[in-house]
Amino acid sequence: MSTQDQQYDVVIVGAGMVGAALACALAETSLKVLVLEGKTPELTHTHQYDLRVSAITVASQRLFESIGAWQGMVQRRVSPFREMQVWDATGNGSIHFDSAELGEPLLGHIIENSVITAALHERMQQLENIDYRCPAICQVMENSPDAMRVTLASGEVLTTRLLVGADGSQSWVRRQAGIPVRGWDYDHTAVVTYVKTEHDPAETAWQRFMPDGPLAFLPLTDGYSSIVWSTDPEHASYLCGLEEASFRIALEDAFEGRLGRINECGPRAGYPLRFKMTEHYVQAHLALVGDAAHTMHPLAGQGVNLGLADVAALAEVIVDAVQQRYDIGGERVLRRYERWRRADNLPMLATVDSFKRLFGSDMPAVRWLRNTGMSIVDRIGPLRQPLLQQAMGMTSDLPKLSRGIPLR
């Protein structure tokens, strides 16, 4: 190890929602933490809505509260939702979820990604043990028995006991580590925008399942809704290229006019959808979190919440290791994180993929099965409650931060 190397306990590559949340989760510990980001995140809050939003569960909200970032989001803009309306375009099957069934005040919040990131970065700046560098481009990664060594494009060399890849689905850290990935393209594109409708969405998340993909209206503030319309790439390109008036008509028709006329519409963008799952989350001195470890279809709105649960679990494992004087980058310590999160993530990933295929089928027998199933679940409360708990992120093996319990 060169005497010129800069030494850290934890280096996090990626300062998006997941990477920044992990840094904040390690606040006020004895650990020296560095966050590296290659491009400047969008942190400016404007009167216009961000095209990318996340459905934040109650468990993820508790994490944000635990790390001191939630109030910063509330001061910017968050949108609670208390109900969900889901229905099948090819039949009469539908399900209505209400948080009151579980005695909870809400199911979650719809929050713009830029709002989440800005609040987390604001919190990071308040923490003395967190360093942040942007732009910082990683070029070389070398794993040794004692530490991970990272060389930046600037020529700086960093050594760390633990390198965390929070750098998204195209993760540089994962590729450099040679961790295999299994998955496939869905041949689907998510068209995203925001609209203002004639009728207020009334703190309700709406989702219509169509043969070519689900269409979601997610409630924002002031009567606006965020739109996520998953469809085949050709149709997505067509929708993005329509004049605004024609797009409004197409959207009203696809949504069956449930919220009346669409009076305003923001810009549109399309994002390809994929399923990916790494064979491993960890190596010696290395861990993957969020989209670097797994990506999924957005129909259940759980992608970022799985990543935030990764954060809560990894932070807990790291802090426990520090308290027991174990090496935080040792494989024995990191395997605990991997076993914990794979056990929770794999069923969710498989379920969402199965739902995508179930609702994407136009076979008469499958249509009958899903419509009948939805109707039965809607009529029987005990069948709805486990789905509600899953939607709220309230699983049985939640990390402490996801339950609002401090790590120290």
C-alpha positions as CSV (number, residue, x, y, z in Angstrom):
1,M,0.0,0.0,0.0
2,S,1.5,3.3,-1.1
3,T,1.9,6.1,1.5
4,Q,0.3,8.3,-1.1
5,D,-3.0,6.4,-1.1
6,Q,-5.9,8.1,0.5
7,Q,-7.5,5.7,3.0
8,Y,-11.2,5.3,3.8
9,D,-13.2,2.7,5.7
10,V,-16.1,2.7,3.1
11,V,-16.1,4.1,-0.4
12,I,-19.5,4.2,-2.1
13,V,-19.5,4.5,-5.9
14,G,-22.7,6.2,-7.0
15,A,-24.5,9.2,-5.3
16,G,-28.0,8.5,-6.4
17,M,-30.8,7.7,-4.0
18,V,-29.4,4.4,-2.9
19,G,-25.7,5.4,-2.6
20,A,-26.5,8.7,-0.8
21,A,-28.9,6.9,1.6
22,L,-26.2,4.4,2.5
23,A,-23.8,7.3,3.3
24,C,-26.3,8.9,5.5
25,A,-27.1,5.6,7.2
26,L,-23.4,5.4,8.2
27,A,-23.5,8.9,9.7
28,E,-22.0,9.6,13.1
29,T,-20.1,6.4,13.2
30,S,-16.4,6.0,13.6
31,L,-16.2,5.2,9.9
32,K,-14.6,7.5,7.4
33,V,-16.9,7.4,4.3
34,L,-16.3,8.7,0.8
35,V,-19.0,9.0,-1.9
36,L,-17.9,9.1,-5.5
37,E,-20.2,10.3,-8.4
38,G,-19.3,10.6,-12.0
39,K,-21.9,13.2,-13.1
40,T,-23.6,15.9,-11.1
41,P,-27.1,14.7,-9.9
42,E,-30.2,16.8,-10.5
43,L,-30.7,18.6,-7.2
44,T,-32.7,21.6,-8.2
45,H,-36.3,21.8,-7.1
46,T,-38.6,23.6,-9.6
47,H,-42.3,24.2,-10.0
48,Q,-42.3,21.6,-12.7
49,Y,-42.5,17.9,-11.7
50,D,-39.6,15.5,-12.3
51,L,-40.5,12.9,-14.9
52,R,-39.0,10.1,-12.7
53,V,-40.8,9.4,-9.5
54,S,-40.7,6.6,-6.9
55,A,-43.5,5.0,-4.9
56,I,-41.9,5.1,-1.4
57,T,-43.2,2.5,1.0
58,V,-43.8,3.0,4.7
59,A,-40.6,1.0,5.4
60,S,-38.6,3.3,3.1
61,Q,-40.1,6.4,4.8
62,R,-38.9,5.0,8.2
63,L,-35.4,4.6,6.8
64,F,-35.4,8.2,5.6
65,E,-36.7,9.4,9.0
66,S,-34.0,7.3,10.7
67,I,-31.1,8.9,8.7
68,G,-32.5,12.4,9.0
69,A,-33.5,13.0,5.4
70,W,-37.3,12.7,5.5
71,Q,-38.0,16.3,6.7
72,G,-36.0,17.6,3.7
73,M,-38.2,15.7,1.4
74,V,-41.4,16.9,3.1
75,Q,-40.2,20.5,2.9
76,R,-39.8,20.1,-0.9
77,R,-42.7,18.0,-2.1
78,V,-44.2,14.6,-1.2
79,S,-47.5,13.1,-2.1
80,P,-49.2,10.6,0.2
81,F,-51.5,7.9,-1.2
82,R,-53.9,5.9,0.9
83,E,-55.7,3.8,-1.7
84,M,-54.9,1.8,-4.8
85,Q,-57.3,0.9,-7.7
86,V,-56.2,-1.9,-10.0
87,W,-58.2,-3.3,-12.8
88,D,-57.8,-5.5,-15.9
89,A,-58.6,-3.9,-19.3
90,T,-59.7,-7.3,-20.8
91,G,-62.3,-8.2,-18.2
92,N,-64.1,-7.1,-15.1
93,G,-61.5,-8.1,-12.6
94,S,-60.4,-5.4,-10.1
95,I,-58.9,-4.9,-6.7
96,H,-59.2,-2.0,-4.3
97,F,-56.6,-1.5,-1.5
98,D,-57.1,0.8,1.4
99,S,-54.6,1.5,4.1
100,A,-57.4,1.6,6.7
101,E,-57.7,-2.2,6.4
102,L,-54.5,-2.5,8.3
103,G,-55.2,0.5,10.6
104,E,-52.5,2.5,8.8
105,P,-52.9,6.2,7.8
106,L,-51.4,5.6,4.3
107,L,-49.8,3.1,1.9
108,G,-46.9,5.3,1.0
109,H,-45.8,8.4,-0.8
110,I,-45.1,9.3,-4.4
111,I,-41.9,11.4,-4.5
112,E,-39.9,12.8,-7.4
113,N,-36.5,11.2,-7.6
114,S,-34.8,14.6,-7.7
115,V,-36.6,15.5,-4.4
116,I,-35.3,12.4,-2.8
117,T,-31.7,12.9,-4.1
118,A,-31.7,16.6,-3.1
119,A,-32.8,15.8,0.5
120,L,-30.2,13.1,0.9
121,H,-27.4,15.3,-0.5
122,E,-28.5,18.1,1.9
123,R,-28.2,15.6,4.7
124,M,-24.8,14.3,3.6
125,Q,-23.4,17.8,3.7
126,Q,-24.3,18.0,7.4
127,L,-22.3,14.9,8.3
128,E,-18.7,15.3,9.3
129,N,-17.6,11.7,8.6
130,I,-18.8,11.8,4.9
131,D,-16.7,13.1,2.1
132,Y,-18.3,13.7,-1.4
133,R,-16.5,14.0,-4.7
134,C,-18.1,14.9,-8.0
135,P,-17.2,14.5,-10.8
136,A,-15.0,11.5,-9.9
137,I,-14.4,8.8,-12.5
138,C,-13.2,5.4,-11.4
139,Q,-10.7,3.8,-13.8
140,V,-9.1,0.8,-12.1
141,M,-10.1,-1.4,-9.2
142,E,-7.7,-3.9,-7.5
143,N,-8.6,-6.3,-4.7
144,S,-5.9,-7.2,-2.2
145,P,-6.0,-9.4,0.9
146,D,-6.3,-6.3,3.1
147,A,-8.3,-3.7,1.1
148,M,-9.7,-2.6,-2.1
149,R,-7.7,-0.1,-4.2
150,V,-9.4,2.3,-6.6
151,T,-7.6,4.5,-9.1
152,L,-9.5,7.6,-10.3
153,A,-9.2,9.3,-13.7
154,S,-7.4,12.2,-11.8
155,G,-4.6,9.8,-10.9
156,E,-5.6,9.7,-7.2
157,V,-5.5,6.3,-5.5
158,L,-7.9,5.3,-2.8
159,T,-7.8,2.4,-0.5
160,T,-10.8,1.2,1.4
161,R,-11.9,-1.7,3.6
162,L,-15.2,-1.8,1.8
163,L,-16.1,-0.7,-1.7
164,V,-19.9,-0.4,-2.4
165,G,-21.3,-0.5,-5.9
166,A,-24.4,1.8,-5.8
167,D,-23.8,2.8,-9.5
168,G,-27.0,1.5,-11.1
169,S,-27.9,-1.3,-13.5
170,Q,-24.8,-0.7,-15.7
171,S,-22.6,-0.9,-12.6
172,W,-18.9,-0.3,-13.2
173,V,-18.1,-1.9,-9.9
174,R,-20.0,-5.0,-10.8
175,R,-18.3,-5.3,-14.2
176,Q,-14.8,-4.8,-12.7
177,A,-15.5,-7.4,-10.1
178,G,-16.6,-9.9,-12.8
179,I,-19.8,-10.7,-11.1
180,P,-22.1,-12.5,-13.5
181,V,-25.6,-11.2,-14.2
182,R,-28.7,-13.1,-15.4
183,G,-31.7,-11.5,-16.9
184,W,-33.4,-10.3,-20.0
185,D,-35.0,-7.3,-21.8
186,Y,-38.7,-7.1,-21.5
187,D,-39.1,-5.6,-24.9
188,H,-41.0,-2.9,-23.1
189,T,-40.5,0.8,-22.7
190,A,-41.9,3.0,-19.9
191,V,-43.3,6.2,-21.2
192,V,-43.2,8.8,-18.4
193,T,-44.7,12.2,-18.0
194,Y,-47.0,14.1,-15.6
195,V,-50.5,15.4,-16.2
196,K,-53.3,17.4,-14.6
197,T,-56.7,15.8,-14.8
198,E,-60.2,17.1,-14.6
199,H,-60.8,15.2,-11.4
200,D,-58.3,15.0,-8.5
201,P,-56.7,11.6,-8.1
202,A,-57.7,11.8,-4.4
203,E,-54.6,10.3,-2.9
204,T,-55.2,7.1,-4.9
205,A,-52.7,5.2,-7.1
206,W,-54.5,3.9,-10.2
207,Q,-53.2,1.1,-12.4
208,R,-54.9,-0.4,-15.5
209,F,-53.4,-3.7,-16.9
210,M,-53.6,-3.8,-20.6
211,P,-52.3,-6.6,-23.0
212,D,-49.4,-4.5,-24.0
213,G,-48.4,-3.4,-20.5
214,P,-49.7,-1.6,-17.4
215,L,-50.6,2.1,-17.2
216,A,-50.3,3.9,-13.9
217,F,-51.6,7.2,-12.7
218,L,-49.7,8.1,-9.5
219,P,-51.0,11.0,-7.4
220,L,-48.8,14.2,-7.1
221,T,-49.7,17.5,-5.5
222,D,-52.3,20.0,-6.7
223,G,-54.3,17.6,-8.7
224,Y,-51.4,16.3,-10.9
225,S,-50.5,12.7,-11.5
226,S,-47.3,11.0,-12.6
227,I,-47.7,8.7,-15.6
228,V,-45.9,5.5,-16.2
229,W,-47.2,3.8,-19.3
230,S,-45.3,0.5,-20.1
231,T,-45.7,-0.7,-23.6
232,D,-43.8,-2.1,-26.6
233,P,-41.0,0.0,-27.9
234,E,-42.7,0.9,-31.2
235,H,-45.9,2.1,-29.5
236,A,-43.7,4.0,-26.9
237,S,-41.9,5.8,-29.7
238,Y,-45.2,6.6,-31.3
239,L,-46.6,8.0,-28.0
240,C,-43.5,10.1,-27.4
241,G,-43.7,11.5,-30.9
242,L,-47.4,12.6,-30.8
243,E,-48.4,16.2,-30.5
244,E,-49.6,17.0,-27.0
245,A,-53.3,17.2,-27.9
246,S,-53.2,13.8,-29.6
247,F,-51.3,12.2,-26.7
248,R,-53.8,13.5,-24.2
249,I,-56.6,11.8,-26.2
250,A,-54.7,8.6,-26.4
251,L,-54.0,8.6,-22.7
252,E,-57.6,9.4,-21.7
253,D,-58.8,6.5,-23.9
254,A,-56.2,4.1,-22.5
255,F,-57.2,5.1,-18.9
256,E,-61.0,4.9,-19.7
257,G,-61.4,8.5,-18.6
258,R,-61.4,7.5,-14.9
259,L,-60.2,11.0,-13.9
260,G,-62.0,12.9,-16.6
261,R,-60.3,15.1,-19.2
262,I,-56.5,15.6,-19.2
263,N,-56.1,19.3,-19.1
264,E,-52.3,19.7,-18.9
265,C,-49.4,17.4,-19.9
266,G,-45.7,17.7,-19.3
267,P,-42.8,16.5,-21.5
268,R,-42.5,12.8,-22.3
269,A,-39.6,10.4,-22.2
270,G,-39.1,6.7,-22.6
271,Y,-37.0,4.2,-20.6
272,P,-36.3,0.6,-21.6
273,L,-37.3,-2.0,-19.0
274,R,-35.2,-5.0,-18.0
275,F,-35.0,-7.8,-15.5
276,K,-31.5,-8.4,-14.0
277,M,-30.2,-10.3,-11.1
278,T,-26.6,-10.8,-10.1
279,E,-25.3,-14.2,-9.0
280,H,-23.6,-12.6,-6.0
281,Y,-24.0,-9.4,-4.1
282,V,-20.6,-9.5,-2.4
283,Q,-16.9,-10.4,-2.7
284,A,-14.1,-9.7,-0.2
285,H,-14.1,-5.9,0.4
286,L,-17.0,-5.4,-2.0
287,A,-20.8,-5.2,-1.9
288,L,-23.5,-4.3,-4.4
289,V,-26.7,-2.5,-3.5
290,G,-29.8,-1.4,-5.5
291,D,-29.9,-1.6,-9.2
292,A,-26.3,-2.7,-9.3
293,A,-27.5,-6.0,-7.8
294,H,-31.0,-6.3,-9.2
295,T,-33.5,-4.5,-11.5
296,M,-37.1,-5.3,-12.1
297,H,-40.3,-4.2,-14.0
298,P,-41.9,-1.1,-12.4
299,L,-45.4,-2.5,-12.3
300,A,-45.3,-3.0,-8.5
301,G,-43.3,0.1,-7.8
302,Q,-40.9,-1.8,-5.6
303,G,-37.5,-1.3,-7.4
304,V,-36.1,1.6,-5.4
305,N,-37.6,0.2,-2.2
306,L,-35.7,-3.0,-2.6
307,G,-32.5,-0.9,-3.0
308,L,-33.3,1.1,0.2
309,A,-33.9,-2.2,2.1
310,D,-30.4,-3.2,0.8
311,V,-29.1,0.0,2.3
312,A,-30.7,-0.6,5.7
313,A,-29.5,-4.2,5.8
314,L,-25.9,-3.4,4.8
315,A,-25.6,-0.5,7.2
316,E,-26.8,-2.7,10.0
317,V,-24.3,-5.5,9.1
318,I,-21.5,-2.9,8.9
319,V,-22.3,-1.3,12.3
320,D,-22.7,-4.7,14.0
321,A,-19.2,-5.7,12.6
322,V,-17.7,-2.5,13.9
323,Q,-19.2,-3.1,17.4
324,Q,-17.9,-6.6,17.4
325,R,-14.5,-5.5,16.0
326,Y,-14.8,-7.6,12.8
327,D,-13.4,-6.6,9.5
328,I,-16.3,-4.7,7.7
329,G,-14.9,-5.9,4.4
330,G,-14.5,-9.5,5.4
331,E,-16.5,-12.1,3.4
332,R,-17.9,-13.6,6.6
333,V,-19.5,-10.2,7.5
334,L,-20.6,-9.5,3.9
335,R,-22.2,-12.9,3.4
336,R,-24.6,-12.1,6.1
337,Y,-25.8,-9.1,4.1
338,E,-26.0,-11.2,0.9
339,R,-28.0,-14.0,2.5
340,W,-30.4,-11.5,4.2
341,R,-31.1,-9.5,1.1
342,R,-31.2,-12.3,-1.5
343,A,-33.8,-14.1,0.7
344,D,-36.0,-11.1,0.6
345,N,-35.3,-9.9,-3.0
346,L,-35.6,-13.1,-4.9
347,P,-39.3,-13.8,-4.1
348,M,-40.2,-10.2,-5.0
349,L,-38.3,-10.2,-8.2
350,A,-39.8,-13.6,-9.2
351,T,-43.3,-12.4,-8.2
352,V,-43.2,-9.2,-10.2
353,D,-41.8,-11.0,-13.3
354,S,-44.6,-13.6,-13.0
355,F,-47.2,-10.8,-12.7
356,K,-45.8,-9.1,-15.8
357,R,-46.2,-12.3,-17.8
358,L,-49.6,-13.1,-16.3
359,F,-51.1,-9.7,-17.1
360,G,-49.3,-9.6,-20.5
361,S,-51.0,-12.8,-21.8
362,D,-54.0,-12.5,-24.0
363,M,-54.9,-16.2,-23.9
364,P,-58.6,-16.6,-23.0
365,A,-57.9,-19.1,-20.2
366,V,-55.3,-16.8,-18.6
367,R,-57.6,-13.8,-18.9
368,W,-60.4,-15.7,-17.1
369,L,-58.0,-16.8,-14.4
370,R,-56.6,-13.4,-13.6
371,N,-59.9,-11.6,-13.7
372,T,-61.5,-14.3,-11.5
373,G,-58.5,-14.2,-9.1
374,M,-58.6,-10.4,-8.8
375,S,-62.4,-10.5,-8.1
376,I,-61.9,-13.2,-5.4
377,V,-59.0,-11.3,-3.7
378,D,-61.1,-8.1,-3.8
379,R,-64.0,-9.7,-2.0
380,I,-61.9,-11.5,0.7
381,G,-60.1,-9.2,3.1
382,P,-57.6,-11.8,4.6
383,L,-56.3,-12.3,1.0
384,R,-55.8,-8.6,0.5
385,Q,-53.9,-8.0,3.7
386,P,-50.7,-9.8,2.8
387,L,-50.6,-8.0,-0.5
388,L,-51.1,-4.7,1.4
389,Q,-48.3,-5.5,3.8
390,Q,-46.0,-6.3,0.9
391,A,-46.9,-3.1,-0.9
392,M,-46.1,-1.1,2.2
393,G,-42.7,-2.9,2.6
394,M,-43.8,-4.4,5.9
395,T,-42.1,-7.8,5.5
396,S,-41.2,-10.1,8.5
397,D,-37.4,-9.6,8.4
398,L,-37.0,-5.8,8.1
399,P,-33.7,-4.2,9.0
400,K,-33.7,-1.9,12.0
401,L,-33.6,1.4,10.1
402,S,-36.7,0.2,8.0
403,R,-38.5,-0.2,11.3
404,G,-37.4,3.2,12.6
405,I,-34.9,1.8,15.1
406,P,-31.5,3.4,15.4
407,L,-28.4,1.3,14.7
408,R,-26.6,2.6,17.8
